[in-house]
Amino acid sequence: MKPIKISQITAQKIIKNRYPEGLFYLKDNNVYVGIDNSNGDSFTEAFKDKKTCLAWLKNESITYFTETDFGKTLDELH
C-alpha cells in the first residue's frame, strides 16, 4: 500500500471517521504527520522529516516513540 499525501482537513476526517482505510501523510508547518489507517485504527505519529515518516508508514522495521524519537533521522532510529 502506497502512502497518499493529504490535506489537514482530510486528515481530520480520516482520524474522526476512521475512513477511508489506507496510509496517509501530510506536512503541517515543519512537521510531517503519518496516519496509518490500514486497519481502521488511525494510528498517528509526528516526524521531523518526510523520509522517516514514510518509512514508518511502510513499516520498514523502525522502532519509533514520538516523545523520545521526534527529530531523529531514519539512520538514527535503526
Protein Blocks (a to p, Z undefined) as FASTA:
>chain_A
ZZddddfklmmmmmmnopaeddddddehjaccdddfknonopacddfbfklmmmmmnono
pacdfklmgoiafklmZZ
